[in-house]
């Protein structure tokens, strides 16, 4: 029998208002500020309604803009919705964190929060001060590093360079001018320099390709040369990864995009299987799981990462039990975060 359901009704907006108020407070929404909420015609209307009510209850001004589901908003439409906003909240399938209009808003001091997870995930992974502290500390270490090495008992031995790329603290709150974050994430991430990823990545049983909501059943070996995937070896899981990258239809799909590690003890590794009815959801839990190391294939040219690889693919490969070292210093050992 079903163990979960799609959350598409407007009726539970009132139940979500308190939750949104918590998150907007974590984003520092102040009385008199303008909160612009962007959603689309296919998204649950409860999110926009709850966010609007929460912002109003906090003394802020609020406006909701609904764009079409079947095509991204034009620059004119998006600019008209966000140009005066202090806090931008977007609950839409459109990847607005790749848009120049959001970049312009951040550059003038606005904040932006992406809201894409199911409501039970938003509730469980609401903004938390401990996650914030850990993410900021980890990002400072990653920011200062140049060389990243990932190894694992399954045979992973991968090196990459991130010189000049920012270490990003992701803790689900857009709480500073110019900051963009993703509600539900508790992670440290960075885009490696294109062309520098070299070696072997082995996905072992119980590792995850979270965009496919797919847990690995038999080992997959992915070989990198000069930042590109040159071979994907294994059984069914390898075939599915290859097919997903091929479906992007662009050369950038097979390039290494970004890396990172999870740091939230509340994240559930089984989330895509037992709590989310739509395949491919539950990414925040997988990326945020404590001690998980992620190597992503595809795009890294969004506002935050600042990379140069453009692709329709964005495929996260997440390893449990791996080791991660920055400039030779161990950050994660056998899936355990140092100091955690």
JORA-V604345 format. One record per residue. N is the residue number from 1. SS is DSSP state (~ for helix, > for strand, _ for the rest). PHI is phi in degrees with one decimal (NA if undefined). NEAR is the number of other ideal C-beta (glycine too) atoms within 10 Angstrom. Layout:
N:SS:PHI:NEAR / N:SS:PHI:NEAR
This chain:
1:_:NA:2 / 2:_:-61.1:5 / 3:_:-111.6:8 / 4:_:-159.4:12 / 5:_:-145.2:9 / 6:_:-73.0:10 / 7:_:-103.9:15 / 8:_:-121.4:11 / 9:_:-84.0:11 / 10:_:-74.8:12 / 11:_:-65.5:7 / 12:_:-95.7:15 / 13:~:-57.9:19 / 14:~:-62.7:12 / 15:~:-68.3:12 / 16:~:-87.3:21 / 17:~:-60.8:20 / 18:~:-62.5:13 / 19:~:-64.6:17 / 20:~:-65.3:29 / 21:~:-63.6:18 / 22:~:-57.8:15 / 23:~:-71.8:22 / 24:~:-66.1:26 / 25:~:-65.2:15 / 26:~:-64.3:21 / 27:_:-84.5:25 / 28:_:74.4:16 / 29:_:-62.8:26 / 30:_:-113.6:13 / 31:_:-54.1:8 / 32:_:89.3:9 / 33:_:-74.5:20 / 34:>:-106.3:17 / 35:>:-103.7:26 / 36:>:-100.1:24 / 37:>:-110.5:28 / 38:>:-111.7:27 / 39:>:-138.1:24 / 40:>:-132.3:20 / 41:_:-68.6:11 / 42:_:-100.0:11 / 43:_:-80.8:21 / 44:_:-59.9:20 / 45:~:-66.5:16 / 46:~:-64.2:22 / 47:~:-63.6:24 / 48:~:-63.2:26 / 49:~:-64.9:20 / 50:~:-66.3:26 / 51:~:-64.3:29 / 52:~:-60.7:20 / 53:~:-64.0:18 / 54:~:-64.4:24 / 55:~:-62.5:26 / 56:~:-63.7:13 / 57:~:-64.7:14 / 58:_:-89.4:17 / 59:_:88.0:11 / 60:_:-92.1:19 / 61:>:-81.4:15 / 62:>:-147.3:23 / 63:>:-142.6:15 / 64:>:-112.3:19 / 65:>:-118.6:19 / 66:>:-110.1:16 / 67:>:-105.8:21 / 68:_:-69.0:13 / 69:_:-77.3:14 / 70:_:-86.7:8 / 71:_:-157.2:9 / 72:_:-66.5:18 / 73:_:-65.6:22 / 74:_:-67.3:12 / 75:~:-59.2:12 / 76:~:-63.8:9 / 77:~:-64.9:15 / 78:~:-64.1:24 / 79:~:-61.0:16 / 80:~:-64.8:14 / 81:~:-83.7:22 / 82:~:-118.8:26 / 83:_:-59.9:13 / 84:_:-107.7:13 / 85:_:-76.7:23 / 86:_:-87.8:21 / 87:>:-129.6:26 / 88:>:-105.9:25 / 89:>:-116.8:30 / 90:>:-121.3:30 / 91:>:-117.7:23 / 92:_:-158.9:24 / 93:_:-75.5:11 / 94:_:-75.2:19 / 95:_:-79.7:15 / 96:~:-68.5:21 / 97:~:-73.4:18 / 98:~:-103.2:16 / 99:_:-95.1:20 / 100:~:-63.5:11 / 101:~:-67.0:20 / 102:~:-69.4:24 / 103:~:-56.9:16 / 104:~:-62.4:15 / 105:~:-64.1:27 / 106:~:-64.9:20 / 107:~:-63.3:11 / 108:_:-88.9:12 / 109:_:109.2:11 / 110:_:-69.2:24 / 111:>:-117.4:25 / 112:>:-141.2:27 / 113:>:-128.2:27 / 114:>:-89.9:22 / 115:_:-125.3:24 / 116:_:-126.8:19 / 117:_:-85.7:24 / 118:_:-62.5:22 / 119:~:-61.9:17 / 120:~:-68.6:13 / 121:~:-74.3:24 / 122:~:-57.4:21 / 123:~:-69.2:15 / 124:~:-68.5:18 / 125:_:-106.8:24 / 126:_:-65.5:18 / 127:_:-54.2:22 / 128:_:-137.3:17 / 129:~:-64.6:10 / 130:~:-67.6:13 / 131:~:-62.5:25 / 132:~:-60.0:19 / 133:~:-62.0:12 / 134:~:-66.0:23 / 135:~:-64.8:26 / 136:~:-64.9:13 / 137:~:-65.4:14 / 138:~:-65.4:26 / 139:~:-65.2:21 / 140:~:-63.9:13 / 141:~:-67.8:15 / 142:~:-65.1:24 / 143:~:-59.3:15 / 144:~:-81.6:10 / 145:_:-81.7:20 / 146:_:-118.3:13 / 147:>:-107.3:15 / 148:>:-117.7:23 / 149:>:-130.0:17 / 150:>:-121.7:23 / 151:>:-130.1:19 / 152:>:-156.0:23 / 153:_:-60.6:11 / 154:_:-76.1:19 / 155:_:121.6:12 / 156:_:-62.8:24 / 157:>:-151.5:14 / 158:>:-129.4:26 / 159:>:-124.7:16 / 160:>:-156.2:25 / 161:>:-117.6:18 / 162:_:-125.3:21 / 163:_:-52.0:10 / 164:_:86.9:9 / 165:_:-101.6:22 / 166:_:-71.2:15 / 167:_:-84.6:20 / 168:>:-106.6:23 / 169:>:-96.3:25 / 170:>:-115.4:27 / 171:_:-139.8:30 / 172:_:78.2:30 / 173:_:-141.4:25 / 174:_:-92.6:28 / 175:_:-111.8:18 / 176:_:-144.9:11 / 177:_:-54.8:13 / 178:_:82.1:15 / 179:_:-96.0:18 / 180:>:-119.0:23 / 181:>:-144.8:26 / 182:>:-125.7:24 / 183:_:-59.5:26 / 184:_:110.6:30 / 185:_:-82.5:27 / 186:_:-136.6:29 / 187:>:-158.4:27 / 188:>:-120.7:26 / 189:>:-143.2:25 / 190:>:-160.6:24 / 191:>:-85.7:27 / 192:_:-72.2:27 / 193:_:-69.0:18 / 194:_:-60.0:21 / 195:_:88.1:16 / 196:_:-106.0:17 / 197:_:-77.1:26 / 198:>:-137.3:17 / 199:>:121.2:16 / 200:>:-122.1:17 / 201:>:-114.2:27 / 202:>:-113.0:22 / 203:>:-85.9:28 / 204:_:-100.6:18 / 205:_:-54.0:13 / 206:_:87.1:12 / 207:_:-70.2:27 / 208:>:-138.8:29 / 209:>:-104.4:22 / 210:~:-72.5:26 / 211:~:-65.2:22 / 212:~:-91.0:17 / 213:_:49.9:18 / 214:>:-118.5:20 / 215:>:-94.0:19 / 216:_:-65.6:25 / 217:_:-103.7:12 / 218:_:-143.7:12 / 219:_:-54.8:17 / 220:>:-122.1:26 / 221:>:-109.2:16 / 222:>:-119.1:25 / 223:>:-102.3:15 / 224:>:-115.3:23 / 225:>:-135.5:12 / 226:_:51.2:12 / 227:_:83.3:19 / 228:>:-117.8:17 / 229:>:-73.7:19 / 230:>:-111.7:10 / 231:>:-158.9:12 / 232:>:-129.7:19 / 233:>:-118.7:13 / 234:_:148.0:19 / 235:_:-95.1:12 / 236:~:-59.5:12 / 237:~:-61.2:21 / 238:~:-62.6:19 / 239:~:-64.0:12 / 240:~:-68.2:17 / 241:~:-61.8:24 / 242:~:-62.5:18 / 243:~:-64.4:10 / 244:~:-66.0:18 / 245:~:-67.6:22 / 246:~:-61.4:11 / 247:~:-66.5:10 / 248:_:-65.1:18 / 249:_:73.7:10 / 250:_:-141.7:15 / 251:~:-68.5:11 / 252:~:-68.5:21 / 253:~:-61.2:22 / 254:~:-94.9:22 / 255:>:-100.3:26 / 256:>:-66.9:30 / 257:>:-107.1:28 / 258:>:-144.7:26 / 259:>:-133.5:25 / 260:>:174.0:27 / 261:>:-143.2:26 / 262:>:-92.8:29 / 263:_:-146.0:27 / 264:>:-106.5:27 / 265:_:-65.1:16 / 266:_:-80.2:17 / 267:_:-67.2:25 / 268:_:-108.0:19 / 269:_:-63.8:18 / 270:_:-88.0:13 / 271:~:-48.4:26 / 272:~:-63.0:23 / 273:~:-89.2:14 / 274:~:-110.9:10 / 275:_:-122.8:17 / 276:_:-121.6:20 / 277:_:-71.6:12 / 278:_:-88.0:12 / 279:_:-59.8:11 / 280:_:91.1:13 / 281:_:-88.4:19 / 282:_:82.4:26 / 283:~:-63.4:24 / 284:~:-61.9:29 / 285:~:-63.0:29 / 286:~:-68.1:25 / 287:~:-66.0:26 / 288:~:-93.1:31 / 289:>:-54.3:27 / 290:_:-58.3:20 / 291:_:83.6:22 / 292:_:-75.2:29 / 293:>:-106.7:27 / 294:>:-115.8:23 / 295:>:-122.0:26 / 296:>:-106.1:24 / 297:>:-107.4:31 / 298:>:109.9:25 / 299:_:-64.7:25 / 300:_:-140.2:27 / 301:_:-99.7:17 / 302:_:-77.7:21 / 303:_:-59.1:18 / 304:_:-77.2:22 / 305:_:-70.3:22 / 306:_:70.0:14 / 307:_:-83.7:20 / 308:_:-116.6:13 / 309:_:-87.7:24 / 310:_:-109.0:16 / 311:_:-162.0:21 / 312:_:-79.5:13 / 313:_:-85.9:22 / 314:>:-154.0:18 / 315:>:-112.8:21 / 316:>:-88.6:21 / 317:>:-107.9:22 / 318:>:-116.0:25 / 319:>:-111.9:29 / 320:_:-100.8:19 / 321:_:79.2:19 / 322:>:-89.1:27 / 323:>:-107.9:20 / 324:>:-133.1:25 / 325:>:-125.0:17 / 326:>:-114.2:19 / 327:_:49.8:11 / 328:_:85.9:8 / 329:>:-97.9:10 / 330:>:-73.8:13 / 331:>:-103.3:20 / 332:>:-130.6:24 / 333:>:-123.2:14 / 334:_:53.3:12 / 335:_:80.9:19 / 336:>:-109.3:13 / 337:>:-73.8:19 / 338:_:-57.7:13 / 339:_:79.2:8 / 340:_:-107.4:11
